[in-house]
Amino acid sequence: MKILVVDDERDIQVLFEQRFRKEIRNGEIQLVFAFSGEEALTFLQSSDHEAILILSDINMPGMSGLDLLSRIKTKYKTPPPVVMMITAYGDAENYNRAMSLGADDFLTKPLDFTILKDKLKNIEV
């Protein structure tokens, strides 16, 4: 499963690589990182939409995660990627907006990687 992680915080890459070390080593998961919404769209356009799951932070400079979500759900309909939004702010406004734009799930920081791994098991590849 290819996962595109979108977050402006660059240290998230090390965290994800540590937490998914076994799955990466076993070839179960391939992680790709984008550090802005614009970079994520460039990746999706150049990789022929091969990301199955997109984990995106909501609060980023430039294009927000919600703007990115809207563009992904509008452009990539077949097959639609699973998009999980991640935020440090678990407020109802962000949650409701993300869900209305087509988010498949909503996670709060700090991420509970046990819960995330359980959710990944339910995604069809």
LUMSELO-343365 format. One record per atom (N, C-alpha, C, O, CB): residue in one letter; atom name; x, y, z. Coordinates in Angstrom, 3 decimals. Glycine has a CB too. Example, Ala and Ser with C-alpha at 12.3 -4.5 7.8 and 13.67 -1.06 7.14 Angstrom:
<rs>
> A / N / 13.190 / -5.690 / 7.800
> A / CA / 12.300 / -4.500 / 7.800
> A / C / 13.200 / -3.300 / 7.800
> A / O / 14.236 / -3.319 / 8.465
> A / CB / 11.308 / -4.473 / 9.046
> S / N / 12.850 / -2.250 / 7.080
> S / CA / 13.670 / -1.060 / 7.140
> S / C / 12.900 / 0.030 / 7.870
> S / O / 13.409 / 1.138 / 8.039
> S / CB / 14.084 / -0.598 / 5.725
</rs>
This chain:
<rs>
> M / N / 0.847 / -1.169 / 0.000
> M / CA / 0.000 / 0.000 / 0.000
> M / C / 0.894 / 1.234 / 0.000
> M / O / 1.796 / 1.368 / 0.827
> M / CB / -0.964 / -0.003 / 1.218
> K / N / 0.626 / 2.129 / -0.941
> K / CA / 1.383 / 3.378 / -0.987
> K / C / 0.600 / 4.448 / -0.236
> K / O / -0.581 / 4.675 / -0.498
> K / CB / 1.661 / 3.820 / -2.461
> I / N / 1.282 / 5.101 / 0.703
> I / CA / 0.669 / 6.139 / 1.521
> I / C / 1.402 / 7.448 / 1.276
> I / O / 2.624 / 7.526 / 1.402
> I / CB / 0.698 / 5.758 / 3.028
> L / N / 0.643 / 8.469 / 0.926
> L / CA / 1.175 / 9.817 / 0.775
> L / C / 0.860 / 10.583 / 2.050
> L / O / -0.306 / 10.784 / 2.389
> L / CB / 0.579 / 10.535 / -0.486
> V / N / 1.904 / 11.011 / 2.755
> V / CA / 1.753 / 11.781 / 3.983
> V / C / 2.044 / 13.240 / 3.647
> V / O / 3.118 / 13.570 / 3.144
> V / CB / 2.705 / 11.251 / 5.123
> V / N / 1.073 / 14.111 / 3.930
> V / CA / 1.208 / 15.529 / 3.595
> V / C / 1.201 / 16.332 / 4.893
> V / O / 0.202 / 16.356 / 5.612
> V / CB / 0.059 / 16.002 / 2.633
> D / N / 2.316 / 16.982 / 5.184
> D / CA / 2.425 / 17.779 / 6.409
> D / C / 3.583 / 18.747 / 6.233
> D / O / 4.635 / 18.366 / 5.720
> D / CB / 2.634 / 16.871 / 7.676
> D / N / 3.404 / 19.992 / 6.653
> D / CA / 4.480 / 20.977 / 6.530
> D / C / 5.571 / 20.786 / 7.570
> D / O / 6.644 / 21.377 / 7.449
> D / CB / 3.917 / 22.370 / 6.644
> E / N / 5.321 / 19.978 / 8.581
> E / CA / 6.333 / 19.679 / 9.599
> E / C / 7.223 / 18.548 / 9.090
> E / O / 6.771 / 17.406 / 9.002
> E / CB / 5.666 / 19.292 / 10.964
> R / N / 8.457 / 18.839 / 8.759
> R / CA / 9.345 / 17.847 / 8.143
> R / C / 9.715 / 16.693 / 9.084
> R / O / 10.048 / 15.602 / 8.620
> R / CB / 10.608 / 18.528 / 7.668
> D / N / 9.660 / 16.926 / 10.402
> D / CA / 10.022 / 15.853 / 11.331
> D / C / 8.996 / 14.722 / 11.345
> D / O / 9.245 / 13.664 / 11.923
> D / CB / 10.178 / 16.414 / 12.731
> I / N / 7.850 / 14.941 / 10.714
> I / CA / 6.832 / 13.892 / 10.636
> I / C / 7.366 / 12.695 / 9.842
> I / O / 6.956 / 11.559 / 10.080
> I / CB / 5.533 / 14.438 / 9.985
> Q / N / 8.274 / 12.950 / 8.905
> Q / CA / 8.823 / 11.865 / 8.082
> Q / C / 9.560 / 10.849 / 8.945
> Q / O / 9.351 / 9.644 / 8.805
> Q / CB / 9.768 / 12.427 / 7.007
> V / N / 10.417 / 11.327 / 9.831
> V / CA / 11.170 / 10.425 / 10.701
> V / C / 10.223 / 9.642 / 11.612
> V / O / 10.401 / 8.443 / 11.825
> V / CB / 12.192 / 11.216 / 11.545
> L / N / 9.226 / 10.329 / 12.139
> L / CA / 8.251 / 9.684 / 13.023
> L / C / 7.520 / 8.552 / 12.302
> L / O / 7.432 / 7.444 / 12.830
> L / CB / 7.237 / 10.716 / 13.547
> F / N / 7.001 / 8.815 / 11.112
> F / CA / 6.284 / 7.784 / 10.363
> F / C / 7.210 / 6.627 / 9.982
> F / O / 6.819 / 5.463 / 10.064
> F / CB / 5.651 / 8.388 / 9.104
> E / N / 8.443 / 6.952 / 9.563
> E / CA / 9.378 / 5.894 / 9.179
> E / C / 9.746 / 5.012 / 10.370
> E / O / 9.957 / 3.811 / 10.207
> E / CB / 10.640 / 6.501 / 8.571
> Q / N / 9.823 / 5.596 / 11.562
> Q / CA / 10.099 / 4.803 / 12.766
> Q / C / 8.904 / 3.921 / 13.117
> Q / O / 9.067 / 2.732 / 13.393
> Q / CB / 10.444 / 5.723 / 13.954
> R / N / 7.700 / 4.503 / 13.107
> R / CA / 6.500 / 3.780 / 13.530
> R / C / 6.076 / 2.693 / 12.546
> R / O / 5.404 / 1.738 / 12.935
> R / CB / 5.364 / 4.750 / 13.721
> F / N / 6.461 / 2.826 / 11.279
> F / CA / 6.115 / 1.832 / 10.261
> F / C / 7.341 / 1.068 / 9.765
> F / O / 7.331 / 0.508 / 8.669
> F / CB / 5.421 / 2.506 / 9.088
> R / N / 8.386 / 1.051 / 10.575
> R / CA / 9.646 / 0.408 / 10.188
> R / C / 9.432 / -1.034 / 9.735
> R / O / 9.923 / -1.433 / 8.680
> R / CB / 10.633 / 0.442 / 11.352
> K / N / 8.703 / -1.813 / 10.527
> K / CA / 8.472 / -3.230 / 10.206
> K / C / 7.674 / -3.384 / 8.911
> K / O / 8.020 / -4.206 / 8.063
> K / CB / 7.731 / -3.927 / 11.362
> E / N / 6.612 / -2.598 / 8.759
> E / CA / 5.759 / -2.691 / 7.572
> E / C / 6.516 / -2.267 / 6.309
> E / O / 6.307 / -2.835 / 5.237
> E / CB / 4.504 / -1.823 / 7.749
> I / N / 7.395 / -1.269 / 6.441
> I / CA / 8.210 / -0.830 / 5.305
> I / C / 9.192 / -1.924 / 4.929
> I / O / 9.342 / -2.257 / 3.753
> I / CB / 8.963 / 0.481 / 5.635
> R / N / 9.860 / -2.481 / 5.927
> R / CA / 10.837 / -3.542 / 5.696
> R / C / 10.195 / -4.755 / 5.039
> R / O / 10.803 / -5.386 / 4.174
> R / CB / 11.497 / -3.948 / 7.007
> N / N / 8.967 / -5.090 / 5.445
> N / CA / 8.262 / -6.253 / 4.895
> N / C / 7.607 / -5.968 / 3.544
> N / O / 7.014 / -6.863 / 2.942
> N / CB / 7.210 / -6.723 / 5.873
> G / N / 7.710 / -4.726 / 3.065
> G / CA / 7.120 / -4.366 / 1.784
> G / C / 5.608 / -4.199 / 1.823
> G / O / 4.960 / -4.165 / 0.777
> G / CB / 7.469 / -5.396 / 0.775
> E / N / 5.042 / -4.094 / 3.018
> E / CA / 3.588 / -3.940 / 3.146
> E / C / 3.156 / -2.510 / 2.881
> E / O / 2.048 / -2.267 / 2.402
> E / CB / 3.126 / -4.369 / 4.534
> I / N / 4.034 / -1.563 / 3.195
> I / CA / 3.713 / -0.141 / 3.077
> I / C / 4.877 / 0.584 / 2.432
> I / O / 6.043 / 0.314 / 2.721
> I / CB / 3.385 / 0.475 / 4.460
> Q / N / 4.532 / 1.510 / 1.554
> Q / CA / 5.523 / 2.426 / 0.989
> Q / C / 5.057 / 3.827 / 1.335
> Q / O / 3.936 / 4.212 / 1.004
> Q / CB / 5.693 / 2.235 / -0.578
> L / N / 5.910 / 4.589 / 2.000
> L / CA / 5.569 / 5.955 / 2.396
> L / C / 6.199 / 6.953 / 1.437
> L / O / 7.361 / 6.821 / 1.053
> L / CB / 6.028 / 6.236 / 3.838
> V / N / 5.414 / 7.949 / 1.060
> V / CA / 5.880 / 9.070 / 0.254
> V / C / 5.481 / 10.321 / 1.020
> V / O / 4.398 / 10.369 / 1.603
> V / CB / 5.273 / 9.051 / -1.218
> F / N / 6.336 / 11.329 / 1.027
> F / CA / 6.073 / 12.536 / 1.809
> F / C / 6.006 / 13.762 / 0.915
> F / O / 6.801 / 13.924 / -0.011
> F / CB / 7.148 / 12.725 / 2.878
> A / N / 5.044 / 14.619 / 1.212
> A / CA / 4.931 / 15.931 / 0.581
> A / C / 4.817 / 16.931 / 1.725
> A / O / 4.123 / 16.679 / 2.709
> A / CB / 3.686 / 16.017 / -0.417
> F / N / 5.491 / 18.053 / 1.596
> F / CA / 5.547 / 19.016 / 2.686
> F / C / 4.685 / 20.263 / 2.431
> F / O / 4.842 / 21.291 / 3.090
> F / CB / 6.980 / 19.428 / 2.919
> S / N / 3.775 / 20.143 / 1.461
> S / CA / 2.779 / 21.191 / 1.199
> S / C / 1.673 / 20.577 / 0.354
> S / O / 1.843 / 19.519 / -0.252
> S / CB / 3.420 / 22.441 / 0.475
> G / N / 0.544 / 21.261 / 0.330
> G / CA / -0.549 / 20.798 / -0.512
> G / C / -0.171 / 20.823 / -1.979
> G / O / -0.522 / 19.921 / -2.739
> G / CB / -1.784 / 21.643 / -0.284
> E / N / 0.548 / 21.863 / -2.372
> E / CA / 0.981 / 21.980 / -3.764
> E / C / 1.904 / 20.825 / -4.153
> E / O / 1.780 / 20.264 / -5.242
> E / CB / 1.693 / 23.322 / -3.989
> E / N / 2.827 / 20.475 / -3.259
> E / CA / 3.750 / 19.363 / -3.518
> E / C / 2.978 / 18.046 / -3.623
> E / O / 3.333 / 17.185 / -4.429
> E / CB / 4.822 / 19.271 / -2.400
> A / N / 1.946 / 17.885 / -2.832
> A / CA / 1.125 / 16.669 / -2.881
> A / C / 0.420 / 16.555 / -4.230
> A / O / 0.393 / 15.476 / -4.821
> A / CB / 0.086 / 16.664 / -1.735
> L / N / -0.152 / 17.660 / -4.725
> L / CA / -0.820 / 17.627 / -6.028
> L / C / 0.161 / 17.321 / -7.150
> L / O / -0.161 / 16.579 / -8.077
> L / CB / -1.520 / 18.957 / -6.300
> T / N / 1.357 / 17.892 / -7.066
> T / CA / 2.386 / 17.609 / -8.065
> T / C / 2.722 / 16.127 / -8.060
> T / O / 2.846 / 15.514 / -9.121
> T / CB / 3.653 / 18.448 / -7.802
> F / N / 2.871 / 15.542 / -6.869
> F / CA / 3.153 / 14.113 / -6.782
> F / C / 2.021 / 13.298 / -7.407
> F / O / 2.277 / 12.388 / -8.195
> F / CB / 3.363 / 13.696 / -5.318
> L / N / 0.785 / 13.614 / -7.065
> L / CA / -0.355 / 12.857 / -7.584
> L / C / -0.448 / 12.956 / -9.103
> L / O / -0.774 / 11.973 / -9.769
> L / CB / -1.652 / 13.355 / -6.952
> Q / N / -0.167 / 14.129 / -9.651
> Q / CA / -0.215 / 14.306 / -11.102
> Q / C / 0.896 / 13.540 / -11.798
> Q / O / 0.679 / 12.958 / -12.860
> Q / CB / -0.123 / 15.780 / -11.458
> S / N / 2.090 / 13.534 / -11.204
> S / CA / 3.239 / 12.898 / -11.856
> S / C / 3.303 / 11.390 / -11.634
> S / O / 4.013 / 10.689 / -12.357
> S / CB / 4.511 / 13.525 / -11.360
> S / N / 2.569 / 10.883 / -10.642
> S / CA / 2.657 / 9.449 / -10.334
> S / C / 1.428 / 8.685 / -10.797
> S / O / 1.209 / 7.545 / -10.387
> S / CB / 2.849 / 9.245 / -8.842
> D / N / 0.629 / 9.309 / -11.647
> D / CA / -0.573 / 8.670 / -12.178
> D / C / -1.454 / 8.149 / -11.058
> D / O / -2.019 / 7.059 / -11.149
> D / CB / -0.202 / 7.532 / -13.122
> H / N / -1.563 / 8.935 / -10.009
> H / CA / -2.519 / 8.647 / -8.927
> H / C / -2.297 / 7.271 / -8.292
> H / O / -3.241 / 6.500 / -8.120
> H / CB / -3.943 / 8.734 / -9.460
> E / N / -1.058 / 6.978 / -7.951
> E / CA / -0.792 / 5.658 / -7.385
> E / C / -0.891 / 5.600 / -5.865
> E / O / -0.754 / 4.519 / -5.292
> E / CB / 0.563 / 5.208 / -7.801
> A / N / -1.122 / 6.718 / -5.197
> A / CA / -1.307 / 6.688 / -3.743
> A / C / -2.694 / 6.136 / -3.438
> A / O / -3.691 / 6.622 / -3.971
> A / CB / -1.124 / 8.111 / -3.116
> I / N / -2.755 / 5.141 / -2.597
> I / CA / -4.021 / 4.529 / -2.214
> I / C / -4.614 / 5.283 / -1.032
> I / O / -5.831 / 5.420 / -0.915
> I / CB / -3.830 / 3.034 / -1.869
> L / N / -3.737 / 5.768 / -0.159
> L / CA / -4.173 / 6.475 / 1.029
> L / C / -3.398 / 7.775 / 1.136
> L / O / -2.187 / 7.817 / 0.923
> L / CB / -3.984 / 5.610 / 2.295
> I / N / -4.117 / 8.828 / 1.467
> I / CA / -3.480 / 10.121 / 1.683
> I / C / -3.798 / 10.552 / 3.106
> I / O / -4.963 / 10.638 / 3.494
> I / CB / -3.965 / 11.189 / 0.635
> L / N / -2.759 / 10.823 / 3.878
> L / CA / -2.893 / 11.358 / 5.232
> L / C / -2.451 / 12.813 / 5.163
> L / O / -1.283 / 13.094 / 4.897
> L / CB / -2.038 / 10.532 / 6.291
> S / N / -3.366 / 13.728 / 5.395
> S / CA / -3.023 / 15.140 / 5.242
> S / C / -3.324 / 15.950 / 6.488
> S / O / -4.396 / 15.854 / 7.085
> S / CB / -3.764 / 15.725 / 4.072
> D / N / -2.337 / 16.752 / 6.855
> D / CA / -2.530 / 17.744 / 7.905
> D / C / -3.523 / 18.779 / 7.381
> D / O / -3.579 / 19.022 / 6.176
> D / CB / -1.166 / 18.414 / 8.326
> I / N / -4.293 / 19.383 / 8.255
> I / CA / -5.239 / 20.417 / 7.840
> I / C / -4.566 / 21.779 / 7.793
> I / O / -4.700 / 22.503 / 6.807
> I / CB / -6.441 / 20.456 / 8.786
> N / N / -3.842 / 22.134 / 8.850
> N / CA / -3.259 / 23.475 / 8.963
> N / C / -1.856 / 23.515 / 8.389
> N / O / -0.891 / 23.104 / 9.034
> N / CB / -3.236 / 23.928 / 10.419
> M / N / -1.757 / 24.023 / 7.147
> M / CA / -0.468 / 24.181 / 6.482
> M / C / -0.455 / 25.546 / 5.812
> M / O / -1.499 / 26.043 / 5.390
> M / CB / -0.209 / 23.034 / 5.443
> P / N / 0.723 / 26.155 / 5.712
> P / CA / 0.798 / 27.424 / 4.983
> P / C / 0.522 / 27.185 / 3.503
> P / O / 0.737 / 26.084 / 2.995
> P / CB / 2.186 / 28.093 / 5.175
> G / N / 0.050 / 28.208 / 2.820
> G / CA / -0.289 / 28.039 / 1.406
> G / C / -1.610 / 27.293 / 1.312
> G / O / -2.606 / 27.691 / 1.917
> G / CB / 0.837 / 27.276 / 0.636
> M / N / -1.608 / 26.221 / 0.555
> M / CA / -2.812 / 25.415 / 0.392
> M / C / -3.061 / 24.600 / 1.660
> M / O / -2.214 / 23.811 / 2.080
> M / CB / -2.688 / 24.485 / -0.841
> S / N / -4.220 / 24.800 / 2.255
> S / CA / -4.546 / 24.042 / 3.472
> S / C / -4.888 / 22.601 / 3.105
> S / O / -5.130 / 22.283 / 1.941
> S / CB / -5.730 / 24.703 / 4.240
> G / N / -4.903 / 21.751 / 4.102
> G / CA / -5.290 / 20.368 / 3.889
> G / C / -6.724 / 20.246 / 3.404
> G / O / -7.042 / 19.338 / 2.637
> G / CB / -5.109 / 19.579 / 5.159
> L / N / -7.590 / 21.144 / 3.839
> L / CA / -8.984 / 21.107 / 3.381
> L / C / -9.084 / 21.494 / 1.910
> L / O / -9.879 / 20.910 / 1.174
> L / CB / -9.856 / 22.045 / 4.234
> D / N / -8.286 / 22.476 / 1.467
> D / CA / -8.251 / 22.822 / 0.042
> D / C / -7.711 / 21.649 / -0.773
> D / O / -8.228 / 21.336 / -1.846
> D / CB / -7.384 / 24.084 / -0.194
> L / N / -6.676 / 21.011 / -0.258
> L / CA / -6.109 / 19.839 / -0.921
> L / C / -7.152 / 18.730 / -1.024
> L / O / -7.313 / 18.123 / -2.083
> L / CB / -4.865 / 19.335 / -0.165
> L / N / -7.853 / 18.468 / 0.061
> L / CA / -8.906 / 17.447 / 0.072
> L / C / -9.941 / 17.730 / -0.998
> L / O / -10.323 / 16.826 / -1.742
> L / CB / -9.581 / 17.378 / 1.446
> S / N / -10.396 / 18.958 / -1.089
> S / CA / -11.393 / 19.337 / -2.083
> S / C / -10.892 / 19.061 / -3.498
> S / O / -11.632 / 18.528 / -4.325
> S / CB / -11.758 / 20.814 / -1.933
> R / N / -9.658 / 19.416 / -3.776
> R / CA / -9.088 / 19.196 / -5.120
> R / C / -8.924 / 17.706 / -5.417
> R / O / -9.191 / 17.259 / -6.532
> R / CB / -7.724 / 19.906 / -5.250
> I / N / -8.489 / 16.944 / -4.425
> I / CA / -8.312 / 15.498 / -4.628
> I / C / -9.649 / 14.840 / -4.921
> I / O / -9.769 / 14.071 / -5.874
> I / CB / -7.657 / 14.844 / -3.391
> K / N / -10.642 / 15.133 / -4.118
> K / CA / -11.947 / 14.485 / -4.278
> K / C / -12.649 / 14.923 / -5.560
> K / O / -13.487 / 14.187 / -6.081
> K / CB / -12.833 / 14.788 / -3.078
> T / N / -12.322 / 16.110 / -6.079
> T / CA / -12.899 / 16.575 / -7.332
> T / C / -12.208 / 15.939 / -8.531
> T / O / -12.866 / 15.555 / -9.498
> T / CB / -12.811 / 18.090 / -7.423
> K / N / -10.882 / 15.826 / -8.471
> K / CA / -10.112 / 15.374 / -9.636
> K / C / -9.936 / 13.861 / -9.715
> K / O / -9.994 / 13.297 / -10.807
> K / CB / -8.764 / 16.019 / -9.623
> Y / N / -9.724 / 13.197 / -8.594
> Y / CA / -9.380 / 11.779 / -8.607
> Y / C / -10.567 / 10.945 / -8.148
> Y / O / -10.666 / 10.572 / -6.979
> Y / CB / -8.158 / 11.507 / -7.715
> K / N / -11.458 / 10.661 / -9.078
> K / CA / -12.677 / 9.949 / -8.722
> K / C / -12.587 / 8.454 / -8.975
> K / O / -13.285 / 7.682 / -8.318
> K / CB / -13.833 / 10.515 / -9.481
> T / N / -11.745 / 8.022 / -9.913
> T / CA / -11.654 / 6.608 / -10.239
> T / C / -10.206 / 6.178 / -10.288
> T / O / -9.485 / 6.635 / -11.175
> T / CB / -12.345 / 6.310 / -11.567
> P / N / -9.741 / 5.344 / -9.411
> P / CA / -10.422 / 5.012 / -8.163
> P / C / -10.215 / 6.138 / -7.165
> P / O / -9.167 / 6.783 / -7.180
> P / CB / -9.909 / 3.667 / -7.588
> P / N / -11.168 / 6.385 / -6.316
> P / CA / -10.989 / 7.481 / -5.358
> P / C / -9.991 / 7.091 / -4.266
> P / O / -10.089 / 6.003 / -3.697
> P / CB / -12.341 / 7.871 / -4.727
> P / N / -9.037 / 7.968 / -3.973
> P / CA / -8.122 / 7.652 / -2.872
> P / C / -8.833 / 7.814 / -1.534
> P / O / -9.772 / 8.599 / -1.404
> P / CB / -6.869 / 8.554 / -2.926
> V / N / -8.376 / 7.071 / -0.560
> V / CA / -8.856 / 7.249 / 0.811
> V / C / -8.066 / 8.421 / 1.383
> V / O / -6.836 / 8.427 / 1.344
> V / CB / -8.679 / 5.924 / 1.690
> V / N / -8.777 / 9.409 / 1.913
> V / CA / -8.107 / 10.585 / 2.465
> V / C / -8.491 / 10.719 / 3.935
> V / O / -9.665 / 10.865 / 4.277
> V / CB / -8.484 / 11.878 / 1.667
> M / N / -7.481 / 10.666 / 4.792
> M / CA / -7.669 / 10.868 / 6.225
> M / C / -7.043 / 12.201 / 6.591
> M / O / -5.878 / 12.452 / 6.282
> M / CB / -7.043 / 9.700 / 7.060
> M / N / -7.808 / 13.049 / 7.243
> M / CA / -7.320 / 14.353 / 7.656
> M / C / -6.744 / 14.244 / 9.068
> M / O / -7.267 / 13.527 / 9.922
> M / CB / -8.455 / 15.416 / 7.597
> I / N / -5.648 / 14.979 / 9.286
> I / CA / -4.970 / 14.975 / 10.585
> I / C / -4.866 / 16.414 / 11.067
> I / O / -4.478 / 17.303 / 10.310
> I / CB / -3.551 / 14.306 / 10.493
> T / N / -5.213 / 16.637 / 12.324
> T / CA / -5.116 / 17.988 / 12.857
> T / C / -4.842 / 17.969 / 14.353
> T / O / -5.195 / 17.025 / 15.060
> T / CB / -6.393 / 18.766 / 12.567
> A / N / -4.211 / 19.027 / 14.807
> A / CA / -4.007 / 19.201 / 16.245
> A / C / -5.259 / 19.772 / 16.893
> A / O / -5.395 / 19.786 / 18.116
> A / CB / -2.800 / 20.117 / 16.517
> Y / N / -6.169 / 20.243 / 16.049
> Y / CA / -7.392 / 20.869 / 16.541
> Y / C / -8.584 / 19.991 / 16.180
> Y / O / -9.029 / 19.977 / 15.032
> Y / CB / -7.562 / 22.298 / 15.955
> G / N / -9.093 / 19.267 / 17.155
> G / CA / -10.205 / 18.358 / 16.919
> G / C / -11.552 / 19.040 / 17.057
> G / O / -12.498 / 18.448 / 17.576
> G / CB / -10.130 / 17.199 / 17.865
> D / N / -11.648 / 20.280 / 16.596
> D / CA / -12.892 / 21.028 / 16.761
> D / C / -13.950 / 20.588 / 15.746
> D / O / -13.633 / 20.035 / 14.692
> D / CB / -12.626 / 22.529 / 16.624
> A / N / -15.189 / 20.842 / 16.087
> A / CA / -16.319 / 20.421 / 15.259
> A / C / -16.310 / 21.095 / 13.892
> A / O / -16.698 / 20.480 / 12.898
> A / CB / -17.627 / 20.720 / 15.969
> E / N / -15.873 / 22.349 / 13.830
> E / CA / -15.876 / 23.070 / 12.552
> E / C / -14.958 / 22.393 / 11.531
> E / O / -15.372 / 22.141 / 10.399
> E / CB / -15.440 / 24.531 / 12.762
> N / N / -13.709 / 22.097 / 11.926
> N / CA / -12.786 / 21.398 / 11.015
> N / C / -13.314 / 20.016 / 10.663
> N / O / -13.255 / 19.602 / 9.505
> N / CB / -11.385 / 21.280 / 11.646
> Y / N / -13.826 / 19.304 / 11.651
> Y / CA / -14.352 / 17.959 / 11.413
> Y / C / -15.500 / 18.012 / 10.401
> Y / O / -15.501 / 17.266 / 9.421
> Y / CB / -14.830 / 17.317 / 12.741
> N / N / -16.469 / 18.886 / 10.636
> N / CA / -17.631 / 18.971 / 9.755
> N / C / -17.246 / 19.393 / 8.337
> N / O / -17.782 / 18.868 / 7.361
> N / CB / -18.646 / 19.950 / 10.327
> R / N / -16.329 / 20.330 / 8.229
> R / CA / -15.889 / 20.782 / 6.895
> R / C / -15.151 / 19.658 / 6.173
> R / O / -15.384 / 19.425 / 4.986
> R / CB / -14.975 / 22.034 / 7.011
> A / N / -14.266 / 18.963 / 6.879
> A / CA / -13.529 / 17.853 / 6.255
> A / C / -14.482 / 16.770 / 5.767
> A / O / -14.338 / 16.271 / 4.651
> A / CB / -12.516 / 17.252 / 7.246
> M / N / -15.447 / 16.409 / 6.590
> M / CA / -16.378 / 15.356 / 6.210
> M / C / -17.270 / 15.804 / 5.049
> M / O / -17.597 / 15.001 / 4.176
> M / CB / -17.237 / 14.949 / 7.412
> S / N / -17.662 / 17.072 / 5.035
> S / CA / -18.505 / 17.554 / 3.938
> S / C / -17.737 / 17.602 / 2.615
> S / O / -18.337 / 17.526 / 1.543
> S / CB / -19.059 / 18.942 / 4.270
> L / N / -16.409 / 17.730 / 2.693
> L / CA / -15.575 / 17.734 / 1.485
> L / C / -15.200 / 16.319 / 1.032
> L / O / -14.571 / 16.148 / -0.012
> L / CB / -14.306 / 18.544 / 1.733
> G / N / -15.584 / 15.313 / 1.812
> G / CA / -15.343 / 13.934 / 1.389
> G / C / -14.250 / 13.199 / 2.128
> G / O / -13.820 / 12.137 / 1.677
> G / CB / -15.022 / 13.921 / -0.026
> A / N / -13.784 / 13.726 / 3.249
> A / CA / -12.762 / 13.013 / 4.030
> A / C / -13.307 / 11.652 / 4.446
> A / O / -14.483 / 11.512 / 4.783
> A / CB / -12.333 / 13.840 / 5.286
> D / N / -12.436 / 10.663 / 4.416
> D / CA / -12.825 / 9.310 / 4.814
> D / C / -12.652 / 9.084 / 6.305
> D / O / -13.266 / 8.185 / 6.881
> D / CB / -12.017 / 8.286 / 4.046
> D / N / -11.805 / 9.911 / 6.934
> D / CA / -11.588 / 9.783 / 8.367
> D / C / -10.950 / 11.072 / 8.867
> D / O / -10.482 / 11.895 / 8.080
> D / CB / -10.696 / 8.546 / 8.701
> F / N / -10.939 / 11.233 / 10.172
> F / CA / -10.440 / 12.451 / 10.801
> F / C / -9.679 / 12.023 / 12.049
> F / O / -10.256 / 11.421 / 12.954
> F / CB / -11.610 / 13.458 / 11.148
> L / N / -8.392 / 12.332 / 12.100
> L / CA / -7.541 / 11.929 / 13.219
> L / C / -6.957 / 13.163 / 13.891
> L / O / -6.714 / 14.175 / 13.235
> L / CB / -6.410 / 10.986 / 12.741
> T / N / -6.733 / 13.081 / 15.190
> T / CA / -6.141 / 14.210 / 15.892
> T / C / -4.711 / 13.895 / 16.315
> T / O / -4.349 / 12.747 / 16.573
> T / CB / -6.987 / 14.583 / 17.111
> K / N / -3.914 / 14.960 / 16.377
> K / CA / -2.534 / 14.851 / 16.849
> K / C / -2.527 / 14.981 / 18.360
> K / O / -3.390 / 15.668 / 18.905
> K / CB / -1.622 / 15.932 / 16.197
> P / N / -1.608 / 14.361 / 19.051
> P / CA / -0.617 / 13.446 / 18.501
> P / C / -1.288 / 12.153 / 18.039
> P / O / -2.192 / 11.627 / 18.688
> P / CB / 0.477 / 13.143 / 19.544
> L / N / -0.817 / 11.666 / 16.907
> L / CA / -1.396 / 10.464 / 16.319
> L / C / -1.176 / 9.247 / 17.206
> L / O / -0.092 / 9.049 / 17.754
> L / CB / -0.805 / 10.216 / 14.940
> D / N / -2.201 / 8.451 / 17.336
> D / CA / -2.089 / 7.154 / 17.993
> D / C / -1.840 / 6.150 / 16.870
> D / O / -2.771 / 5.772 / 16.159
> D / CB / -3.393 / 6.792 / 18.852
> F / N / -0.593 / 5.719 / 16.707
> F / CA / -0.226 / 4.862 / 15.592
> F / C / -0.855 / 3.477 / 15.681
> F / O / -1.013 / 2.816 / 14.654
> F / CB / 1.267 / 4.734 / 15.520
> T / N / -1.213 / 3.027 / 16.855
> T / CA / -1.919 / 1.747 / 16.988
> T / C / -3.289 / 1.851 / 16.332
> T / O / -3.700 / 0.954 / 15.597
> T / CB / -2.061 / 1.340 / 18.482
> I / N / -3.990 / 2.941 / 16.597
> I / CA / -5.305 / 3.161 / 15.984
> I / C / -5.150 / 3.330 / 14.474
> I / O / -5.934 / 2.765 / 13.711
> I / CB / -6.001 / 4.408 / 16.601
> L / N / -4.156 / 4.095 / 14.032
> L / CA / -3.937 / 4.300 / 12.606
> L / C / -3.662 / 2.966 / 11.912
> L / O / -4.219 / 2.700 / 10.847
> L / CB / -2.769 / 5.278 / 12.375
> K / N / -2.818 / 2.133 / 12.497
> K / CA / -2.519 / 0.830 / 11.891
> K / C / -3.767 / -0.046 / 11.812
> K / O / -3.940 / -0.776 / 10.837
> K / CB / -1.425 / 0.110 / 12.689
> D / N / -4.628 / 0.010 / 12.807
> D / CA / -5.887 / -0.736 / 12.770
> D / C / -6.767 / -0.240 / 11.626
> D / O / -7.398 / -1.039 / 10.935
> D / CB / -6.634 / -0.607 / 14.114
> K / N / -6.811 / 1.059 / 11.429
> K / CA / -7.613 / 1.638 / 10.354
> K / C / -7.060 / 1.213 / 8.989
> K / O / -7.820 / 0.975 / 8.050
> K / CB / -7.641 / 3.182 / 10.470
> L / N / -5.740 / 1.122 / 8.890
> L / CA / -5.120 / 0.735 / 7.608
> L / C / -5.494 / -0.687 / 7.213
> L / O / -5.584 / -0.995 / 6.025
> L / CB / -3.591 / 0.863 / 7.691
> K / N / -5.713 / -1.553 / 8.190
> K / CA / -6.092 / -2.930 / 7.899
> K / C / -7.435 / -3.027 / 7.204
> K / O / -7.707 / -4.009 / 6.514
> K / CB / -6.122 / -3.734 / 9.166
> N / N / -8.283 / -2.012 / 7.379
> N / CA / -9.624 / -2.026 / 6.790
> N / C / -9.691 / -1.378 / 5.408
> N / O / -10.763 / -1.312 / 4.805
> N / CB / -10.583 / -1.326 / 7.710
> I / N / -8.555 / -0.900 / 4.906
> I / CA / -8.535 / -0.261 / 3.592
> I / C / -8.240 / -1.323 / 2.543
> I / O / -7.253 / -2.052 / 2.638
> I / CB / -7.481 / 0.890 / 3.535
> E / N / -9.104 / -1.397 / 1.551
> E / CA / -8.921 / -2.378 / 0.485
> E / C / -7.880 / -1.882 / -0.492
> E / O / -7.911 / -0.732 / -0.929
> E / CB / -10.246 / -2.660 / -0.241
> V / N / -6.960 / -2.764 / -0.827
> V / CA / -5.878 / -2.425 / -1.740
> V / C / -6.232 / -2.858 / -3.142
> V / O / -5.444 / -2.660 / -4.067
> V / CB / -4.564 / -3.069 / -1.298
</rs>
